[in-house]
Amino acid sequence: MAACKERCEMVNFCRSAHGAKKTIDNNLLFQNLYELNYPKIFQFLYLKTNHDWAAAEDLTQETFTKAYQHLNRVTYNCNIKNWLFSIASNTLRDHWRRSNNLHQEPLDVNTINLRTTEGLPCDDLIESELRHKFRYIFNTLPPNYRRALCLHECESYSYAQAADIMKMSLTTYTSLINRARIKLKEIVIAHLFSIDNDQLSKSECASISKLISSWMSGHQLCDDVSEPIKHNMRDYFDDHAEQYNKSVCYDYHDLIDDHILGKYPLNQKHLVADFGMGTGIFTANLSRYVQKAHGYDFSERMCAIARDNFRRDDINNVECKNKDFLMLGKDSPQYDYAYCITVLHHLPYPQEAVNKMAATLKRGGCLVISDLHKHKCAEMVEERKDLWYGFTKEQFIKYLTNAGLKNVWAEVHPKLFQAYQTKSGKIAKIATIIGGGEK
């Protein structure tokens, strides 16, 4: 009787909220929807609001109110459960927008699947310590890191939805959550070493590091998110191509180009590639030493300016390819040497990019990449729409090794720097990192 009374009250509430009377059939339909799905919707919202009973009740009522208002959309072949959960998710998203707080609730450690490596004598220790310490570790992150991780990992919002809630661009959110994951991994490993320092061997510590890395690497952008990032990046470079071509520091390029081109012997028989050529500054220098160079860039405007620059300088052995080199297949040209200059920090998946470039090499061919060394200049990252704050030597070595290259090397050059003036007038000098390997 109580349940029946509750259903009737809900129908009357929705009817008054909607301001219009529904037919008897719709009322009966709604009563059945409410009876069958209320517990599931409430439980979903209760978990999403971090066990806030009052908020979950309010949001559940709001969800069914909206459902009642749109009963005319329900058809016999409609997946009603999915429809209701979609309404609940949108209602929750609106709730967080309205609240506009940091939403810093800790992760529910019991819902996290922490995998361990079989065969280690410390398996049980790792599992228990991670679960025991994870709540504390997570809450040591900066508030914006916790916010970014909670929205996507705990509440299952897409990158685009989370960026909207945090009132930032998709590119900025992607960069933020990537940094948050890296920081979280570093803290977890540090705490594990501290906790187990007297009990674990070096090999076990290495296994723990591998465990955390594999867990964190599982959280990657899905295709439907990486595509918008590519489109945004393409639009940015199309819009700033002329500015980039005029303001680029040729002294810096002369220094870095000489350093890069001297790494491996080039000759007039070689076919080479410049992945992410921009307006062709490095490609032009490269063309002097080889038979033919292919310059790739997915920005149509960048390619157009590069072609103009090559014609102006009477360079005839460069072929501009307005393509995303990440889309190259098995039928792509095979190169003696491949270069990638200051591109990786724009890409969602640096490892995937290095793998793709390495795959285009002939046997015995060489890949050289350069980029910004690890830095903390947030202003530059935001202004230039970067995804990464540069890279360390260890990261370069890992990327190149994982791509199957041998004789891998990486160098940091503080004197080869890019200068950026902050809003406060300070000059940030970002060092250059260069690395390479042979196939």
C-alpha positions in Angstrom: 0.0 0.0 0.0 2.8 2.4 0.9 4.5 1.7 -2.5 1.2 2.3 -4.3 0.6 5.6 -2.5 4.2 6.7 -3.3 3.7 5.9 -7.0 0.4 7.9 -7.0 2.0 10.8 -5.3 4.8 10.8 -7.8 2.3 10.7 -10.7 0.5 13.7 -9.2 3.7 15.6 -8.6 4.9 15.1 -12.2 1.5 16.0 -13.6 1.5 19.3 -11.6 5.1 20.0 -12.5 4.4 19.4 -16.2 1.3 21.6 -16.1 -0.7 19.2 -18.4 -2.8 16.2 -18.0 -1.8 12.9 -19.4 -4.0 10.0 -20.5 -4.8 7.1 -18.3 -2.5 4.9 -20.4 0.4 7.2 -19.9 -0.2 7.3 -16.1 -0.2 3.5 -16.0 2.9 3.4 -18.1 4.6 5.8 -15.9 3.6 3.9 -12.7 5.2 0.8 -14.2 8.3 2.7 -15.2 8.6 4.2 -11.7 8.0 0.9 -9.9 10.5 -1.1 -12.0 13.3 1.5 -12.3 13.2 3.7 -9.2 15.6 1.6 -7.2 18.1 1.3 -10.0 18.0 5.0 -10.8 18.3 6.0 -7.1 21.2 3.6 -6.6 23.0 5.0 -9.6 22.6 8.6 -8.4 23.3 7.7 -4.8 26.7 6.3 -5.9 27.4 9.2 -8.2 26.7 11.8 -5.5 29.1 10.0 -3.1 26.4 8.5 -1.0 24.4 11.7 -0.5 21.0 10.3 0.2 19.1 13.6 0.1 20.7 14.7 -3.2 20.1 11.3 -4.7 16.4 11.5 -3.8 16.0 14.9 -5.3 17.8 14.0 -8.5 15.8 10.7 -8.8 12.6 12.7 -8.5 13.8 15.2 -11.0 14.8 12.3 -13.4 11.3 10.8 -13.3 9.7 14.2 -13.6 11.6 14.7 -16.9 10.7 11.2 -17.9 7.0 11.9 -17.3 7.2 15.1 -19.3 8.6 13.2 -22.3 6.5 10.0 -22.2 5.4 10.7 -25.8 8.9 9.7 -26.9 8.5 6.1 -25.6 7.7 3.6 -28.3 7.3 -0.2 -28.1 10.8 -0.8 -29.5 12.4 1.8 -27.1 15.1 0.7 -24.7 13.4 2.3 -21.7 16.1 1.5 -19.2 18.8 3.2 -21.3 16.5 6.1 -21.9 16.0 6.6 -18.1 19.7 6.3 -17.3 20.4 8.8 -20.0 18.0 11.3 -18.4 19.6 10.5 -15.0 23.1 11.2 -16.3 22.0 14.5 -17.9 20.2 15.5 -14.7 23.4 14.7 -12.6 25.5 16.8 -15.0 23.1 19.7 -14.7 23.3 19.3 -10.9 27.1 19.7 -10.9 26.9 22.6 -13.3 24.5 24.4 -10.9 26.5 23.6 -7.8 29.8 24.7 -9.6 31.9 23.5 -6.7 35.1 21.5 -6.8 33.4 18.2 -6.2 36.4 16.8 -4.4 35.0 13.6 -3.1 37.5 10.8 -2.7 37.5 7.8 -4.9 35.6 4.8 -3.7 38.6 2.4 -3.4 36.3 -0.6 -3.3 35.2 0.0 -6.9 38.7 0.2 -8.3 40.1 -3.0 -9.9 43.7 -3.0 -8.9 45.5 -5.7 -10.8 48.6 -7.4 -9.4 51.4 -9.3 -11.2 51.1 -13.0 -10.6 54.0 -14.8 -9.1 55.3 -12.1 -6.8 55.7 -13.0 -3.1 54.4 -9.5 -2.3 51.1 -9.7 -4.2 48.9 -9.6 -1.2 50.9 -6.8 0.4 50.6 -4.7 -2.7 46.9 -5.2 -3.0 46.1 -4.5 0.7 48.5 -1.5 0.9 47.1 0.1 -2.3 43.5 -0.3 -1.1 44.4 1.0 2.3 46.4 4.0 1.2 44.7 5.0 -2.1 42.1 7.2 -0.5 44.8 9.2 1.3 47.1 9.3 -1.7 44.3 10.5 -4.0 43.4 13.4 -1.6 47.0 14.7 -1.7 46.6 15.7 -5.3 45.9 19.3 -6.2 42.1 20.1 -6.2 41.9 20.6 -10.0 43.7 17.2 -10.5 41.2 15.5 -8.2 38.3 17.2 -10.0 39.5 16.2 -13.4 40.0 12.5 -12.4 36.7 12.3 -10.5 34.6 13.5 -13.4 36.0 11.0 -15.9 37.1 8.0 -13.8 34.5 8.0 -11.1 31.5 9.6 -12.8 32.0 8.3 -16.3 31.7 11.7 -18.0 33.3 11.9 -21.4 36.3 14.2 -21.9 34.1 16.7 -23.7 31.4 16.7 -20.9 34.0 17.0 -18.2 35.7 19.9 -19.9 32.3 21.6 -20.2 31.6 21.1 -16.5 35.1 22.5 -15.5 34.5 25.4 -17.9 37.6 24.8 -20.0 38.5 23.7 -23.5 38.8 20.1 -24.4 42.5 20.5 -25.1 43.1 22.1 -21.7 41.1 19.3 -19.9 43.0 16.6 -21.8 46.3 18.1 -20.8 45.1 18.5 -17.2 43.9 14.9 -16.8 47.1 13.5 -18.4 49.2 15.5 -15.8 46.9 14.3 -13.0 47.4 10.7 -14.0 51.2 11.1 -14.1 51.2 12.8 -10.8 49.0 10.2 -9.2 51.2 7.4 -10.4 54.3 9.1 -9.1 52.7 9.6 -5.6 51.4 6.0 -5.5 54.9 4.6 -6.3 56.6 6.9 -3.8 54.2 5.7 -1.0 54.7 2.1 -1.9 58.4 2.4 -1.7 58.1 4.2 1.6 55.8 1.6 3.0 57.6 -1.5 1.8 61.2 -0.3 1.7 62.3 -2.9 4.3 60.4 -5.8 2.8 60.7 -5.6 -1.0 63.7 -6.5 -3.2 64.7 -4.3 -6.1 63.0 -6.6 -8.6 59.8 -6.5 -6.6 59.9 -2.7 -6.5 60.4 -2.7 -10.3 57.4 -5.0 -10.6 55.3 -2.6 -8.6 56.3 0.3 -10.8 55.3 -1.8 -13.8 52.0 -2.6 -12.2 51.1 1.0 -11.6 52.3 2.0 -15.0 50.1 -0.6 -16.7 47.1 0.4 -14.5 47.5 4.1 -15.4 48.2 3.4 -19.1 44.8 1.7 -19.4 43.2 5.2 -19.2 43.6 6.6 -22.6 41.6 8.8 -24.9 39.1 7.0 -27.0 38.8 7.7 -30.7 35.8 9.9 -30.4 37.8 12.2 -28.1 41.1 12.2 -29.9 39.4 13.2 -33.2 38.0 16.5 -31.8 41.5 17.2 -30.4 43.0 16.8 -33.8 40.4 19.0 -35.4 41.0 21.7 -32.7 44.7 21.5 -33.2 44.3 21.7 -37.0 42.2 24.7 -36.7 44.7 26.3 -34.3 47.6 25.8 -36.7 45.6 26.9 -39.7 44.7 30.1 -37.9 48.2 30.8 -36.7 50.3 29.6 -39.7 51.2 33.1 -40.9 52.1 34.3 -37.4 54.2 31.2 -36.8 56.0 31.7 -40.1 56.9 35.3 -39.3 57.7 35.0 -35.6 59.7 31.8 -35.7 63.2 32.1 -34.3 65.6 31.2 -37.2 68.7 31.5 -34.9 67.2 28.7 -32.8 66.4 26.6 -35.8 69.9 27.1 -37.3 71.4 25.8 -34.0 69.1 22.9 -33.5 69.1 21.9 -37.2 72.9 21.8 -37.3 72.9 19.6 -34.2 70.3 17.2 -35.5 71.6 17.0 -39.0 75.0 16.1 -37.7 73.8 13.0 -35.9 73.7 10.7 -38.8 75.5 10.9 -42.2 73.2 12.1 -45.0 73.9 11.8 -48.7 72.2 12.6 -52.1 70.8 9.1 -52.4 68.6 9.3 -49.3 64.9 9.6 -49.1 63.9 11.3 -45.8 60.7 12.4 -44.0 59.9 15.4 -41.8 56.9 14.6 -39.8 55.1 17.7 -38.7 57.0 20.1 -41.0 55.0 23.2 -40.2 56.0 25.9 -42.6 59.0 23.9 -43.8 61.9 25.6 -42.0 63.7 22.4 -41.0 62.7 20.6 -44.2 64.4 23.3 -46.3 67.6 22.8 -44.4 67.3 19.0 -44.7 66.7 19.2 -48.4 70.3 20.4 -49.1 71.8 17.1 -48.0 69.4 14.5 -49.6 67.9 13.4 -52.8 64.3 13.9 -51.8 62.4 14.9 -48.7 58.7 14.4 -47.9 57.2 17.0 -45.5 54.1 15.9 -43.7 51.6 18.3 -42.0 47.9 18.0 -41.4 47.4 21.8 -41.4 46.4 22.8 -44.9 47.5 26.4 -44.3 50.9 25.3 -43.0 51.5 23.2 -46.1 50.5 26.1 -48.4 53.0 28.5 -46.7 55.7 25.8 -46.9 55.1 25.4 -50.6 55.4 29.1 -51.1 58.7 29.1 -49.0 60.1 26.3 -51.1 59.3 28.1 -54.4 60.7 31.3 -53.1 64.0 29.6 -52.2 64.1 27.5 -55.4 63.9 24.2 -53.5 62.7 21.5 -55.9 63.3 18.2 -54.1 60.7 18.5 -51.3 57.2 17.0 -51.7 54.6 18.6 -49.3 52.1 16.1 -48.1 49.0 17.6 -46.4 48.4 14.4 -44.4 48.2 13.3 -40.8 51.2 11.0 -40.6 49.5 9.0 -37.9 47.2 7.7 -40.6 50.0 6.3 -42.8 49.5 2.6 -43.6 51.7 -0.3 -44.7 51.8 1.1 -48.2 53.5 4.3 -47.1 57.0 5.2 -48.4 60.0 3.7 -46.6 62.6 6.2 -45.5 66.3 6.2 -44.9 65.9 8.8 -42.2 62.9 10.4 -40.5 62.7 13.5 -38.3 60.1 15.0 -36.0 60.9 18.5 -34.7 58.9 20.0 -31.8 55.7 18.0 -32.6 55.2 15.4 -29.9 54.0 17.7 -27.2 50.9 18.5 -29.4 49.9 14.8 -29.7 47.6 12.9 -27.4 49.6 9.7 -27.8 53.4 10.3 -28.1 54.2 6.6 -28.0 51.8 5.9 -30.8 53.4 8.6 -32.9 56.9 7.3 -32.3 55.8 3.8 -33.2 54.2 5.1 -36.5 57.4 7.0 -37.5 59.6 4.1 -36.7 57.4 1.9 -38.9 58.2 4.0 -41.9 61.9 3.4 -41.7 63.9 1.1 -43.9 65.9 -1.6 -42.2 69.0 0.3 -40.9 67.1 3.6 -41.1 67.3 6.1 -38.3 64.7 8.3 -36.5 65.6 11.6 -34.8 63.0 13.5 -32.7 63.4 16.7 -30.8 61.0 18.5 -28.5 60.7 20.7 -25.4 62.4 19.4 -22.3 60.2 19.0 -19.3 59.1 22.4 -18.0 56.5 24.1 -15.8 55.4 27.0 -17.9 51.6 26.7 -17.8 51.0 30.0 -19.6 52.9 28.8 -22.7 51.0 25.4 -22.6 47.7 27.2 -22.5 48.5 29.8 -25.1 49.9 27.3 -27.6 47.4 24.6 -27.0 50.0 22.1 -26.0 49.0 18.7 -24.5 52.3 18.0 -22.7 54.7 20.0 -20.6 57.7 18.6 -22.6 59.5 15.3 -22.0 62.3 13.8 -19.9 65.2 11.8 -21.2 63.7 8.7 -19.6 60.4 9.3 -21.6 62.3 9.7 -24.9 64.4 6.5 -24.2 61.2 4.6 -23.4 59.3 5.8 -26.5 62.2 5.0 -28.9 62.9 1.6 -27.2 59.2 0.6 -27.2 59.1 1.5 -30.9 61.6 -1.3 -31.6 64.6 0.8 -32.3 68.1 0.0 -31.2 71.2 2.1 -30.2 68.7 4.5 -28.6 70.0 7.8 -27.2 68.6 11.0 -25.7 70.3 14.3 -24.8 69.1 17.5 -23.0 70.5 20.8 -24.4 69.9 23.7 -22.0 71.7 26.1 -24.3 69.4 25.2 -27.2 66.3 26.8 -25.7 63.0 28.4 -26.7 62.2 31.7 -24.9 58.7 32.5 -23.8 57.7 35.8 -22.1 55.0 35.4 -19.4 52.3 37.9 -18.6 54.4 39.1 -15.7 57.3 39.9 -18.0 59.5 37.1 -17.0 61.3 35.1 -19.7 61.0 31.3 -19.5 63.8 29.4 -21.2 62.7 26.0 -22.2 65.6 23.6 -23.0 65.5 21.2 -25.9 65.6 17.4 -25.8 66.8 15.4 -28.7 66.8 11.6 -29.1 67.0 8.9 -31.7 67.6 5.3 -32.7 68.1 2.9 -35.5 65.8 0.3 -37.0 
